[in-house]
Amino acid sequence: MRMLVFSARVRGGAIVPDDGVTLPEGAKVTVIADGNRQPFETSAEEESELLEAIAGVERGETVRAEDLLERLRR
């Protein structure tokens, strides 16, 4: 499974990826929305950790799922 991290905007009630991102029809996505309607609550510490993790992904600091699972098995 290939994972992508990208920005998008809501247009006409639909989530539209920013330029350069194409997704296949029917693609399943997870959305973390910036705005007033949060589907879950986090502490300030959890939010900070989440934002740092997202920033790390944007910097290219990622680990392949297979590598992570192998490390966890050890």
Helices and strands as residue ranges (DSSP letters): E 8-11, E 14-17, H 44-58, H 65-73
